[in-house]
Amino acid sequence: MAEGIVRKLAAERGIEIQLDSCGTNGFHDGQSPDSRATRNLKEKGIDISDLYSRKFQSSDFDKFDVLFTMDLSNRDTILALAKTESDRKKVRLFLNEAHPGKDLPVPDPYYGGDEGFESVYQLINEAAVAFLNKIEHE
């Protein structure tokens, strides 16, 4: 959801940004996003049907300037793969963009209903707007 939201908001602002979402385990490699997430975003004009799951790789440290995680567990998993202090500085909790220093997780909506996906959309959208605001002011 985060990749689709950031991609759309960045395009609306004319910000060129390279995005690639991934997970920290390989359980869903090659799978499409959850149909509830796809439906929620489609209602908002965001198409994520072209996305597929992949596992985070150490080479991602070299490919990206920022590595956002959705919760502390994923953050710790990625930090454990960091080889340098520069790598470690790239890793951030996504919701800290809107709520600095609070280390809030994005809740996993998988086991809930559609309302969980809407709640997650609202949280991610808020953080995405804050992140893009920072980019525009840099």
KAGI-V659092 format. One record per pair of residues at least 24 apart in sequence whose C-alpha atoms are under 10 Angstrom apart, sorted by the first residue. I is the first residue (numbers start at 1). J is the second residue. D is the distance in whole Angstrom. If there is no record, write none. Layout:
BEGIN
i=[I:I]
j=[J:J]
d=[D:D]
END
This chain:
BEGIN
i=[1:1:1:1:1:1:1:1:1:1:1:1:1:1:1:2:2:2:2:2:2:2:2:2:2:2:3:3:3:3:4:4:4:4:4:4:4:4:4:4:4:5:5:5:5:5:5:5:5:5:5:5:5:6:6:6:6:6:6:6:6:7:7:7:7:8:8:8:9:9:9:9:9:10:10:10:10:10:10:13:13:13:14:15:15:15:17:17:18:18:18:19:19:19:20:20:20:20:20:20:20:20:20:21:21:21:21:21:21:21:21:21:22:22:22:22:22:22:22:22:22:23:23:23:23:23:23:23:23:23:24:24:24:24:24:24:24:24:24:24:25:25:25:25:25:25:26:26:26:26:27:27:27:28:28:28:28:29:29:29:30:30:34:34:34:36:36:36:36:36:36:36:36:37:37:37:37:37:37:37:37:38:39:39:40:40:40:40:40:41:41:41:44:56:57:58:58:58:60:61:61:61:61:61:62:64:65:65:65:66:66:66:67:67:67:67:68:68:68:68:68:68:69:69:69:69:69:70:70:70:70:70:70:70:70:70:70:71:71:71:71:71:71:71:72:72:72:72:73:74:93:94:94:94:94:94:95:95:95:95:95:95:95:95:96:96:96:97:97:97:97:97:97:97:97:97:97:98:98:98:98:98:98:98:98:98:99:99:99]
j=[33:34:37:38:40:41:46:47:48:51:117:120:121:124:125:48:68:70:94:120:121:123:124:125:127:128:48:51:124:128:38:41:42:45:46:47:48:49:50:51:125:41:44:45:46:47:48:121:124:125:126:128:129:46:124:125:127:128:129:131:132:46:47:48:128:45:46:47:46:125:128:129:132:128:129:131:132:133:135:132:133:136:136:132:135:136:132:135:63:64:65:64:66:67:51:52:53:54:56:60:63:64:67:51:52:53:54:55:56:67:68:69:51:52:53:54:55:56:57:60:69:53:54:55:56:57:69:70:74:78:54:55:56:57:69:73:74:75:77:78:53:54:55:56:74:77:53:54:55:56:53:54:55:52:53:54:55:53:54:55:54:55:109:110:117:109:110:113:114:115:116:117:118:109:110:114:116:117:118:120:121:117:114:117:114:115:117:118:121:117:118:121:121:81:81:82:83:87:87:86:87:88:90:91:87:90:89:90:91:90:91:92:91:92:93:94:92:93:94:95:96:97:93:94:95:105:106:94:95:96:103:104:105:106:107:108:124:95:103:104:105:106:107:108:103:104:105:106:105:105:127:123:124:127:128:131:123:124:125:126:127:128:130:131:127:130:131:124:126:127:128:129:130:131:132:133:134:123:124:125:126:127:128:129:130:131:126:127:130]
d=[8:9:7:8:9:7:9:10:7:10:9:8:7:8:9:10:10:9:9:9:8:10:6:8:9:8:8:9:10:9:9:8:10:10:6:7:6:9:10:9:10:8:9:10:7:9:9:8:8:6:10:7:9:10:9:8:9:6:8:9:8:9:10:10:9:9:7:9:10:9:8:7:8:9:9:10:7:10:10:9:10:9:10:8:8:8:10:10:9:8:10:8:10:10:9:10:10:9:10:9:10:9:10:8:9:8:8:9:8:9:9:10:10:9:6:5:5:6:9:10:10:7:6:5:6:9:9:10:8:10:9:6:5:9:10:9:6:9:7:7:10:8:6:8:9:10:8:7:5:9:9:9:9:9:6:7:8:5:5:7:6:9:10:8:10:9:9:8:6:10:10:7:9:9:9:8:10:6:8:9:9:10:9:9:8:9:7:7:8:9:9:8:10:10:9:7:9:10:10:9:6:9:8:9:8:8:9:6:9:5:6:7:5:6:8:9:5:5:5:9:10:10:5:6:9:9:9:6:7:10:10:8:6:5:8:9:9:9:8:7:4:6:8:9:8:8:7:10:9:10:10:10:8:7:8:9:7:7:10:8:5:9:9:9:7:9:9:10:9:5:8:9:6:6:9:10:9:9:9:10:6:5:8:8:5:8:9:8:9]
END
